[in-house]
Amino acid sequence: MTTQLLLAGFGGQGVLFAGKFLAYKGLLENRQVSWLPSYGPEMRGGTANCSVILSDEPVGSPIVSKPDVLIAMNLPSLDKYENEVVSGGTIIVDSSLIERKVNRDDVKVFYVPATKMAKDIDAPTLANMILVGKFIRETGAVSYDNLEDALKKIVSARHQDLYGINLNAINNGYNFE
């Protein structure tokens, strides 16, 4: 099984962090992975996207041109990448920041008010991890088990106080109906 994921949004939304988390989660599950970050020169406020490939076979190229899954955290990202998702793929939208609906009917779409949910749990910067939780639930590309191990790999030692809130954000996204 191979899942090609594109996460996209503004710099500062944690797109690269979310992608790195999923790549580490895949590694811990003995999957072949690729993580390819891309961001504009402005970083915070500029565009950012991240390609992640999770596979049972060796990954030949880190480039994701036709994603199976798109996580869109802002309208420009949805506008730019919506039509690149493969037919039968999945689009997960932060509906707090994106008012329009997906124009396609050949993909599964999940509207998650992630930014609002993040504010509601006193974690306003963790909409990214709420969307990751929804991704895990809807795709099964990585297991919901042992999330803590992957978080320990990417939450830096000086930010260990954020470990629990990241886990809570993932759980909120996973359980969002």
N, C-alpha and C positions, 0 to 999 in steps of 0.2 A: 504494500500500500504506500502510495506517495501522495502527500498533500503539499501543494504549492500555495503559500499565503503571501498576500501583500497587505501590510499595514500602512496606512497613510494618514497624514494630518499636518498640523503646524508644528514647527520646532517648539519644544517645551511641553508638549502633550505626553511625552513618554513613549512615543512610537518605537524608538530604538530600544529602550529598556524592555518594553513588552516583547519585542522580537527576540531579544537576547534571552529573556526568561524562557520563551517557548523553545529556543534552540537548546538551552541547557536541559530543559525538561526532556526533550527528545534524546539528548546524549545520555542522560541518566536511565533512559529506557532502552539503551543500546540501539538506537535508531541512527541512521546516517542523516546528517544535518548540514544545512548551509544557512548562514546568516549574513546578509549583505545590506549594510545600512547606506542610506543616501540622504543627504540634506543640503539645503541651499546655504549660501555663504552667510546668511544672517543668523542661522541656527535658531535661536529663540524668536519665534514669530515668522520665520521663513518656512519653506516647505520641507517636510521630512517624510521619507518613506523607508520601509524596511522589507526586504524579501526574505522569507524563511521557507526552507524546504525541509520537510520531515519525511524520510523514506526508509523502507526496508531494504533498499538496494543502494549501491554507491550513487552519489549525486554527481552527474557529469558537468553541470554548469550551475553557478549560483544565481543566474539571471532568471527571474520570473516574469515572462512576458504575457502569459495567459494563466492568471491565478485561478486556482480552484476556489479560493476564499479571498474576499476583500473585506478588511476592516477599515471603514471610512470614518475618520474622526472629525472631518470638516467638509463643507460643501465643495470647495475646489477639488478635493481628493475624490469625492463621489463623482463629480462631473468628469474628471479626467480618466478614472479607471473603471467606471461602471461597465462600459462596453467591452472591456478587456477580459472580464471574468468568463470562464468557459460555461457553455450551456450546461445546465444541471448543477452549477456551482452554487456558492453561498455568498451573500453580502450581508455584513453586520454593520448597522448604521448607528452612530450616536445621534439619536433623535432629539436630544437636547439642543444640539448645535446645527442640525440639518433638518430643515422643515419639509423639504420636498420628498416625495416618494420615489422609489426606484422605478424606472420606466420599463423595465423588462419583466416578462412573465415566465421566462425559462430558467429562472434561478430562485433559490430559496432566499427569502429576505427576513431579517430580524431587526426590528427597531427597538433599540435599548436606550432609554434616557440616561446614559452613563454619567454625563457631567452633573446632572441633577442628583442622581443616586450618590455620586461621590461626595457632593456637598452635604447630602442628608446624613452620611455616616462620618462627617467631620474629616474627610480625606479628599479635599477639593482637587488635588493633583492626581488622583488615581482613577480617573475615568478609563484610562488605558487598561488597567488591570481588571476592571469590571467587564470590559469588552473581551479580554482574554478568557475570563471565566465563562462567558457566553460561548466563545469559540470552542472551548474544551467540551462543553456540554453538547453543542449541536453537531460537532464534527467527529469527536472521538479520536482526533489526530494524535493526541497525547492523553494519558490517563489522568483522571482526577486524583488518583492516589499519590501520596508522597510529594505534594506540592512544596512542602517545607524544604526538602532537599534542594530543589531547584532555586528557591528563593534565597537559601543560604549561599548559593554560588554567586548571586548577582547583587544582593543588598550588601553594600560595603560595611566594613567593620565599624566605621564611625556613624553609620546610619542604622545600626541594629535595632534602634527604637522604632524603626519604620517596618520592621519585619511583620509584626502582627497585623498592622493596618493593611499591608499589601495582601496578606492572606485573607483578611476579612473582605477586601474589595473583590478578590477573585471569587470567594464564596458567594457574595452578593450577585455577581454577574452569572455565576453558574446556576443559582437558584431563581433567577429572574424569569418569570413566565410571560 
